Amino acid sequence: MSKRLILLGGMVALSCGRPYVQEEVRPKETEKPVTSDEIRHFLEKPGELGEVFRIYADANQYIVTQLSYQENIQLKSDEAGNKQVSEELSRYNMVDYFAEGLLKVELFPNTGNFYRVRQLRPSGVVEIDKIISEDITRWQFIFPKGEINPREFKVRYGVKLEKKISRHEAVDILKKHTR
């Protein structure tokens, strides 16, 4: 049996035969597109403690629902911003996939502006997590009671990607980005 050193992602491993390569983690592809009933179910299912807003987004729509604190905090409408996020998501329509994640939002107690947006549960697609995290910061809130409440809350998001290109076209795009 021959022994050899193998460099794996910055780590050196001693091998006595066939090299072990860690299995690549990939998003799970969905079998079918998300239906309007499934979207409604996602938006209406009970939220966890501290969850105030829920987002569903794909290349065609961006929907925000509010689950709690309706009398304390409201979101200003921004259809142009919503459309821009949907257009940005359309660039990632290379695979059928539904990504779901959870953010924690913290506001300044005196102004109600954003203090911090953090990922609590990433979706598994770094690009989508980044788009949604940055998107949240464009939101503007109204506090009808004049009191910044809640100052910390959660936002769950679900993003649907749809395969719009062939596997060969996707590989070509990836090759261009890795150069």
C-alpha positions in Angstrom: 0.0 0.0 0.0 1.5 3.4 -1.0 1.4 6.3 1.5 1.0 9.8 0.2 0.2 13.3 1.6 -3.0 14.9 0.3 -3.8 18.6 0.6 -7.5 19.0 1.3 -8.8 22.6 1.6 -5.7 23.7 3.5 -5.5 20.5 5.6 -2.9 17.8 5.1 -4.1 14.2 5.4 -2.0 11.0 5.3 -3.5 8.6 2.9 -3.0 4.8 2.6 -4.8 4.3 -0.7 -7.8 6.1 -2.1 -8.0 9.7 -0.9 -11.1 10.7 1.2 -12.8 13.8 -0.1 -15.5 15.3 2.0 -18.9 15.2 0.3 -19.9 18.5 -1.1 -22.9 20.1 0.6 -25.4 21.3 -2.0 -28.9 22.8 -1.7 -31.6 20.2 -2.0 -33.5 20.6 -5.2 -37.3 20.7 -5.0 -39.3 18.3 -7.2 -42.0 20.9 -8.2 -42.7 24.6 -8.2 -44.1 26.1 -5.0 -47.9 26.6 -5.4 -49.9 29.5 -4.3 -51.4 27.3 -1.5 -47.9 26.5 -0.3 -46.9 30.2 -0.3 -50.0 31.0 1.7 -49.3 28.2 4.1 -45.7 29.5 4.6 -46.9 33.0 5.2 -49.7 32.1 7.6 -48.1 29.3 9.7 -47.7 30.3 13.3 -44.5 32.1 14.0 -42.0 31.4 16.7 -41.5 33.6 19.7 -40.3 37.1 18.7 -41.1 36.6 15.0 -42.8 39.8 13.7 -42.5 39.7 9.9 -42.4 37.0 7.3 -41.2 37.3 3.7 -41.8 35.2 0.6 -39.8 36.2 -2.5 -39.1 34.9 -5.9 -38.4 36.3 -9.3 -42.0 37.5 -9.8 -43.2 38.6 -6.3 -42.2 39.9 -2.9 -44.7 39.5 -0.2 -44.3 40.6 3.4 -46.8 39.7 6.2 -46.8 40.8 9.7 -47.5 38.2 12.4 -47.5 40.2 15.6 -47.2 43.7 17.1 -49.6 45.2 14.5 -50.6 48.0 16.8 -46.9 48.9 17.7 -44.9 48.7 14.5 -45.9 48.9 10.8 -43.8 48.6 7.7 -44.0 51.4 5.1 -44.8 50.2 1.6 -42.0 50.2 -1.0 -43.2 48.5 -4.2 -40.2 49.7 -6.2 -37.7 48.2 -3.6 -39.7 44.9 -3.6 -39.6 44.7 -7.4 -35.8 45.3 -7.4 -35.2 42.5 -4.9 -37.3 40.1 -7.1 -35.3 41.1 -10.1 -32.0 40.5 -8.3 -33.2 37.0 -7.2 -34.0 36.1 -10.8 -30.3 36.1 -11.5 -30.1 32.9 -9.3 -32.7 31.0 -11.1 -30.4 28.1 -12.0 -31.9 25.4 -9.9 -35.3 24.6 -8.4 -34.9 25.3 -4.7 -36.8 26.8 -1.8 -34.5 28.5 0.7 -35.8 29.4 4.2 -33.9 31.4 6.8 -34.4 33.5 10.0 -33.0 36.9 10.8 -32.7 38.8 14.0 -33.3 42.6 13.7 -32.3 45.1 16.4 -33.4 48.7 16.3 -32.0 51.8 18.0 -34.3 52.5 21.0 -34.4 56.3 20.4 -34.9 56.4 16.6 -36.2 53.1 15.4 -33.5 52.9 12.8 -31.6 49.7 12.2 -28.8 48.9 14.7 -28.0 45.3 13.5 -29.3 42.6 11.3 -27.9 39.1 12.0 -28.5 35.6 10.6 -30.1 33.3 13.2 -30.7 30.4 10.8 -29.1 30.8 7.4 -30.9 29.4 4.4 -27.9 27.4 3.0 -27.4 29.7 0.0 -25.0 32.5 1.0 -26.0 34.8 -1.9 -29.7 34.7 -0.9 -28.9 35.3 2.7 -26.9 38.3 1.8 -29.6 39.7 -0.5 -32.3 39.4 2.1 -30.1 40.7 4.9 -29.3 43.8 2.9 -32.9 44.1 1.7 -34.2 44.3 5.2 -32.1 47.4 5.9 -34.1 49.4 3.3 -37.3 48.9 5.3 -38.8 51.9 7.0 -41.0 51.5 10.1 -43.9 53.5 11.5 -44.5 53.4 15.2 -48.2 54.5 15.7 -47.9 54.7 19.5 -44.7 56.9 19.3 -42.8 54.2 21.2 -40.1 52.0 19.6 -41.5 48.6 20.4 -40.4 45.9 19.7 -36.7 46.9 19.5 -35.6 43.3 18.7 -37.6 40.9 16.6 -37.2 38.0 14.1 -37.9 37.9 10.4 -38.4 34.6 8.6 -37.9 34.5 4.9 -38.5 32.0 2.2 -37.0 32.4 -1.3 -38.0 30.3 -4.3 -35.6 29.8 -7.1 -36.7 28.2 -10.3 -34.5 26.5 -12.9 -34.6 28.7 -16.0 -31.4 27.6 -17.7 -29.9 24.3 -18.7 -27.3 22.5 -16.7 -24.7 23.3 -19.4 -25.5 27.0 -19.2 -25.2 27.0 -15.4 -21.8 25.3 -15.6 -20.6 27.9 -18.1 -21.8 30.7 -15.8 -20.0 29.2 -12.8 -16.8 28.8 -14.8 -16.8 32.4 -15.7 -17.3 33.5 -12.0 -14.4 31.2 -10.8 -11.8 32.7 -13.1 
